Amino acid sequence: MGQVTVLNELTEINNDRVAGFEKALADINDENVDLKAVFQRYSEQSRKFSQELSALVASHGGEIETGNSVSGTLHRAWIDVKSLFGGSDRVSILNEAERGEDAIKAAYKTALENGELTGEALTVVTNQASDINEGHDEIKALRDAARLAD
């Protein structure tokens, strides 16, 4: 697969995460305004991660990926449909966000386990994975709390 391919795939899923959180931000109503700060923070985090990954790809002489992955596009389409059917309640929003966080967490786990990453790339991806896991856990905790309050 190669290190550049792994880095580009992680760039794509970070781009998906940005787009997914921005779509959720656009759909959030006033009663869930507290989620806006959380989603904004993770959207900015993934923007930063994409930039770091792209810099690594460039340093390896690879072609930089700027798009989104197919699975991410499907993920966003699902959010679009959800908003049409009144899925703006807190549990629905957080269920979908948590599904996205599961996907990016799994992508980082796979990237670290496949043995392609070395040196600086391994260090950067390991650090990003740690932050991604914290984000996943925060979204999951918010979702679980919303379920209890429901």
Secondary structure, DSSP 8 states (H G I E B T S, - for coil): --HHHHHHHHHHHHHHHHHHHHHHHHH--GGGHHHHHHHHHHHHHHHHHHHHHHHHHHHTT-----S--HHHHHHHHHHHHHHHTTTTSHHHHHHHHHHHHHHHHHHHHHHHHSS---HHHHHHHHHHHHHHHHHHHHHHHHHHHHHHH-
